[in-house]
Amino acid sequence: MREAIHPSYGPVVFRDRAADYAFLTRSTMTSGKTIEWEDGHTYPVVDVEISDVSHPFYTGTARVLDTAGRVERFERRYGKKG
């Protein structure tokens, strides 16, 4: 590989603000904010809006849309051709 063209790859804490959950991983992302982690070291922290802890697909709290009445509502509104 060529030298000095790749971003630095190091430990970063990603914090899900919606679920109050954080995890330590490695990434090329950086941040000006830092956090002291459980191991006593200080790492850059990146705030995210959603993660697997708060996403409805992973948590099973997804809303189910009413699709059964859509066809009937369309036919009532625009009339059934027949």
FIVO-293812 format. One record per atom (N, C-alpha, C): residue in one letter; chain; residue number from 1; x, y, z; atom name. Coordinates in nm, 3 decimals. Layout:
PT   rest   kette    nr        c1        c2        c3   atom
PT      a       A   NUM         X         Y         Z     CA
...
***
This chain:
PT   rest   kette    nr        c1        c2        c3   atom
PT      m       A     1     0.084    -0.118     0.000      N
PT      m       A     1     0.000     0.000     0.000     CA
PT      m       A     1     0.088     0.124     0.000      C
PT      r       A     2     0.031     0.228    -0.057      N
PT      r       A     2     0.103     0.355    -0.056     CA
PT      r       A     2     0.096     0.418     0.082      C
PT      e       A     3     0.200     0.485     0.120      N
PT      e       A     3     0.207     0.548     0.251     CA
PT      e       A     3     0.133     0.682     0.253      C
PT      a       A     4     0.078     0.716     0.367      N
PT      a       A     4     0.019     0.847     0.398     CA
PT      a       A     4    -0.102     0.884     0.312      C
PT      i       A     5    -0.178     0.785     0.262      N
PT      i       A     5    -0.299     0.819     0.188     CA
PT      i       A     5    -0.424     0.765     0.257      C
PT      h       A     6    -0.406     0.679     0.356      N
PT      h       A     6    -0.519     0.619     0.424     CA
PT      h       A     6    -0.546     0.689     0.556      C
PT      p       A     7    -0.674     0.702     0.594      N
PT      p       A     7    -0.704     0.764     0.725     CA
PT      p       A     7    -0.662     0.672     0.838      C
PT      s       A     8    -0.639     0.732     0.953      N
PT      s       A     8    -0.598     0.651     1.067     CA
PT      s       A     8    -0.716     0.568     1.116      C
PT      y       A     9    -0.687     0.448     1.160      N
PT      y       A     9    -0.787     0.352     1.203     CA
PT      y       A     9    -0.762     0.321     1.349      C
PT      g       A    10    -0.856     0.362     1.436      N
PT      g       A    10    -0.833     0.342     1.578     CA
PT      g       A    10    -0.962     0.324     1.655      C
PT      p       A    11    -0.950     0.309     1.786      N
PT      p       A    11    -1.069     0.287     1.869     CA
PT      p       A    11    -1.156     0.412     1.877      C
PT      v       A    12    -1.287     0.392     1.868      N
PT      v       A    12    -1.386     0.500     1.874     CA
PT      v       A    12    -1.508     0.446     1.949      C
PT      v       A    13    -1.570     0.529     2.031      N
PT      v       A    13    -1.693     0.492     2.099     CA
PT      v       A    13    -1.810     0.550     2.020      C
PT      f       A    14    -1.905     0.465     1.983      N
PT      f       A    14    -2.028     0.510     1.919     CA
PT      f       A    14    -2.137     0.510     2.026      C
PT      r       A    15    -2.206     0.624     2.040      N
PT      r       A    15    -2.307     0.639     2.145     CA
PT      r       A    15    -2.443     0.664     2.081      C
PT      d       A    16    -2.537     0.576     2.110      N
PT      d       A    16    -2.675     0.590     2.064     CA
PT      d       A    16    -2.749     0.675     2.166      C
PT      r       A    17    -2.783     0.798     2.126      N
PT      r       A    17    -2.846     0.891     2.219     CA
PT      r       A    17    -2.990     0.850     2.252      C
PT      a       A    18    -3.060     0.785     2.159      N
PT      a       A    18    -3.199     0.748     2.183     CA
PT      a       A    18    -3.212     0.638     2.287      C
PT      a       A    19    -3.118     0.544     2.289      N
PT      a       A    19    -3.128     0.431     2.380     CA
PT      a       A    19    -3.032     0.440     2.497      C
PT      d       A    20    -2.952     0.546     2.504      N
PT      d       A    20    -2.851     0.562     2.608     CA
PT      d       A    20    -2.762     0.438     2.614      C
PT      y       A    21    -2.704     0.404     2.499      N
PT      y       A    21    -2.621     0.286     2.483     CA
PT      y       A    21    -2.495     0.326     2.408      C
PT      a       A    22    -2.381     0.272     2.447      N
PT      a       A    22    -2.255     0.302     2.380     CA
PT      a       A    22    -2.175     0.174     2.364      C
PT      f       A    23    -2.095     0.170     2.256      N
PT      f       A    23    -2.007     0.055     2.236     CA
PT      f       A    23    -1.876     0.102     2.177      C
PT      l       A    24    -1.772     0.031     2.211      N
PT      l       A    24    -1.636     0.062     2.168     CA
PT      l       A    24    -1.602    -0.027     2.050      C
PT      t       A    25    -1.554     0.033     1.942      N
PT      t       A    25    -1.513    -0.041     1.824     CA
PT      t       A    25    -1.399     0.035     1.758      C
PT      r       A    26    -1.356    -0.013     1.643      N
PT      r       A    26    -1.250     0.057     1.568     CA
PT      r       A    26    -1.312     0.115     1.443      C
PT      s       A    27    -1.266     0.235     1.408      N
PT      s       A    27    -1.322     0.304     1.293     CA
PT      s       A    27    -1.225     0.410     1.245      C
PT      t       A    28    -1.251     0.462     1.125      N
PT      t       A    28    -1.173     0.574     1.073     CA
PT      t       A    28    -1.239     0.707     1.107      C
PT      m       A    29    -1.360     0.703     1.165      N
PT      m       A    29    -1.428     0.826     1.205     CA
PT      m       A    29    -1.357     0.889     1.323      C
PT      t       A    30    -1.362     1.021     1.329      N
PT      t       A    30    -1.303     1.094     1.440     CA
PT      t       A    30    -1.405     1.194     1.493      C
PT      s       A    31    -1.376     1.246     1.609      N
PT      s       A    31    -1.465     1.343     1.670     CA
PT      s       A    31    -1.385     1.433     1.762      C
PT      g       A    32    -1.434     1.553     1.782      N
PT      g       A    32    -1.370     1.645     1.875     CA
PT      g       A    32    -1.408     1.616     2.019      C
PT      k       A    33    -1.518     1.543     2.039      N
PT      k       A    33    -1.563     1.509     2.174     CA
PT      k       A    33    -1.498     1.378     2.217      C
PT      t       A    34    -1.473     1.366     2.347      N
PT      t       A    34    -1.413     1.244     2.401     CA
PT      t       A    34    -1.497     1.194     2.517      C
PT      i       A    35    -1.475     1.068     2.552      N
PT      i       A    35    -1.544     1.006     2.665     CA
PT      i       A    35    -1.446     0.913     2.735      C
PT      e       A    36    -1.459     0.905     2.867      N
PT      e       A    36    -1.377     0.810     2.941     CA
PT      e       A    36    -1.452     0.678     2.945      C
PT      w       A    37    -1.390     0.574     2.893      N
PT      w       A    37    -1.454     0.444     2.882     CA
PT      w       A    37    -1.435     0.363     3.009      C
PT      e       A    38    -1.498     0.248     3.017      N
PT      e       A    38    -1.495     0.163     3.136     CA
PT      e       A    38    -1.355     0.116     3.173      C
PT      d       A    39    -1.266     0.109     3.074      N
PT      d       A    39    -1.130     0.062     3.101     CA
PT      d       A    39    -1.038     0.173     3.151      C
PT      g       A    40    -1.092     0.295     3.166      N
PT      g       A    40    -1.013     0.407     3.217     CA
PT      g       A    40    -0.945     0.489     3.110      C
PT      h       A    41    -0.948     0.447     2.985      N
PT      h       A    41    -0.889     0.523     2.875     CA
PT      h       A    41    -0.990     0.622     2.819      C
PT      t       A    42    -0.940     0.725     2.753      N
PT      t       A    42    -1.025     0.825     2.690     CA
PT      t       A    42    -1.025     0.803     2.540      C
PT      y       A    43    -1.146     0.796     2.481      N
PT      y       A    43    -1.161     0.771     2.339     CA
PT      y       A    43    -1.248     0.879     2.276      C
PT      p       A    44    -1.233     0.902     2.145      N
PT      p       A    44    -1.326     0.992     2.077     CA
PT      p       A    44    -1.465     0.928     2.074      C
PT      v       A    45    -1.569     1.011     2.085      N
PT      v       A    45    -1.705     0.960     2.086     CA
PT      v       A    45    -1.783     1.020     1.969      C
PT      v       A    46    -1.857     0.933     1.898      N
PT      v       A    46    -1.941     0.974     1.785     CA
PT      v       A    46    -2.085     0.945     1.824      C
PT      d       A    47    -2.169     1.049     1.827      N
PT      d       A    47    -2.310     1.032     1.860     CA
PT      d       A    47    -2.387     0.992     1.735      C
PT      v       A    48    -2.470     0.889     1.748      N
PT      v       A    48    -2.553     0.842     1.637     CA
PT      v       A    48    -2.699     0.852     1.678      C
PT      e       A    49    -2.786     0.866     1.581      N
PT      e       A    49    -2.928     0.879     1.607     CA
PT      e       A    49    -2.993     0.744     1.637      C
PT      i       A    50    -2.944     0.639     1.573      N
PT      i       A    50    -3.009     0.509     1.585     CA
PT      i       A    50    -2.904     0.399     1.571      C
PT      s       A    51    -2.923     0.292     1.643      N
PT      s       A    51    -2.835     0.176     1.633     CA
PT      s       A    51    -2.920     0.050     1.645      C
PT      d       A    52    -2.855    -0.066     1.655      N
PT      d       A    52    -2.931    -0.189     1.665     CA
PT      d       A    52    -3.010    -0.199     1.795      C
PT      v       A    53    -2.975    -0.121     1.894      N
PT      v       A    53    -3.045    -0.124     2.021     CA
PT      v       A    53    -3.177    -0.047     2.014      C
PT      s       A    54    -3.184     0.057     1.931      N
PT      s       A    54    -3.304     0.140     1.925     CA
PT      s       A    54    -3.380     0.129     1.793      C
PT      h       A    55    -3.327     0.058     1.695      N
PT      h       A    55    -3.395     0.048     1.565     CA
PT      h       A    55    -3.514    -0.047     1.575      C
PT      p       A    56    -3.631    -0.007     1.525      N
PT      p       A    56    -3.751    -0.091     1.538     CA
PT      p       A    56    -3.737    -0.230     1.475      C
PT      f       A    57    -3.660    -0.244     1.370      N
PT      f       A    57    -3.644    -0.375     1.307     CA
PT      f       A    57    -3.577    -0.474     1.402      C
PT      y       A    58    -3.475    -0.429     1.473      N
PT      y       A    58    -3.401    -0.518     1.562     CA
PT      y       A    58    -3.471    -0.537     1.696      C
PT      t       A    59    -3.547    -0.438     1.742      N
PT      t       A    59    -3.610    -0.447     1.873     CA
PT      t       A    59    -3.746    -0.516     1.867      C
PT      g       A    60    -3.805    -0.528     1.748      N
PT      g       A    60    -3.935    -0.592     1.734     CA
PT      g       A    60    -4.052    -0.503     1.767      C
PT      t       A    61    -4.029    -0.373     1.775      N
PT      t       A    61    -4.137    -0.280     1.807     CA
PT      t       A    61    -4.182    -0.203     1.684      C
PT      a       A    62    -4.167    -0.263     1.568      N
PT      a       A    62    -4.206    -0.196     1.444     CA
PT      a       A    62    -4.358    -0.184     1.437      C
PT      r       A    63    -4.404    -0.074     1.382      N
PT      r       A    63    -4.547    -0.054     1.365     CA
PT      r       A    63    -4.593    -0.131     1.243      C
PT      v       A    64    -4.706    -0.195     1.253      N
PT      v       A    64    -4.764    -0.267     1.141     CA
PT      v       A    64    -4.868    -0.177     1.077      C
PT      l       A    65    -4.851    -0.152     0.948      N
PT      l       A    65    -4.945    -0.066     0.877     CA
PT      l       A    65    -5.068    -0.144     0.836      C
PT      d       A    66    -5.182    -0.078     0.835      N
PT      d       A    66    -5.307    -0.141     0.795     CA
PT      d       A    66    -5.313    -0.142     0.643      C
PT      t       A    67    -5.280    -0.255     0.583      N
PT      t       A    67    -5.285    -0.265     0.437     CA
PT      t       A    67    -5.413    -0.330     0.389      C
PT      a       A    68    -5.488    -0.392     0.480      N
PT      a       A    68    -5.610    -0.461     0.438     CA
PT      a       A    68    -5.717    -0.363     0.391      C
PT      g       A    69    -5.725    -0.247     0.453      N
PT      g       A    69    -5.831    -0.153     0.417     CA
PT      g       A    69    -5.795    -0.057     0.307      C
PT      r       A    70    -5.674    -0.062     0.255      N
PT      r       A    70    -5.632     0.035     0.153     CA
PT      r       A    70    -5.704     0.015     0.020      C
PT      v       A    71    -5.721    -0.108    -0.020      N
PT      v       A    71    -5.788    -0.135    -0.148     CA
PT      v       A    71    -5.934    -0.092    -0.141      C
PT      e       A    72    -5.999    -0.127    -0.030      N
PT      e       A    72    -6.138    -0.089    -0.013     CA
PT      e       A    72    -6.155     0.063    -0.009      C
PT      r       A    73    -6.065     0.130     0.059      N
PT      r       A    73    -6.071     0.276     0.065     CA
PT      r       A    73    -6.049     0.337    -0.073      C
PT      f       A    74    -5.959     0.281    -0.151      N
PT      f       A    74    -5.937     0.330    -0.288     CA
PT      f       A    74    -6.062     0.310    -0.373      C
PT      e       A    75    -6.125     0.192    -0.360      N
PT      e       A    75    -6.245     0.165    -0.439     CA
PT      e       A    75    -6.361     0.255    -0.398      C
PT      r       A    76    -6.374     0.284    -0.269      N
PT      r       A    76    -6.479     0.376    -0.224     CA
PT      r       A    76    -6.456     0.517    -0.277      C
PT      r       A    77    -6.332     0.558    -0.274      N
PT      r       A    77    -6.300     0.695    -0.314     CA
PT      r       A    77    -6.317     0.715    -0.465      C
PT      y       A    78    -6.268     0.623    -0.544      N
PT      y       A    78    -6.266     0.643    -0.690     CA
PT      y       A    78    -6.366     0.555    -0.765      C
PT      g       A    79    -6.439     0.474    -0.696      N
PT      g       A    79    -6.540     0.390    -0.759     CA
PT      g       A    79    -6.479     0.268    -0.824      C
PT      k       A    80    -6.548     0.157    -0.810      N
PT      k       A    80    -6.499     0.033    -0.866     CA
PT      k       A    80    -6.548     0.021    -1.010      C
PT      k       A    81    -6.455     0.004    -1.102      N
PT      k       A    81    -6.489    -0.013    -1.243     CA
PT      k       A    81    -6.525    -0.159    -1.266      C
PT      g       A    82    -6.635    -0.185    -1.332      N
PT      g       A    82    -6.668    -0.325    -1.349     CA
PT      g       A    82    -6.766    -0.350    -1.451      C
***
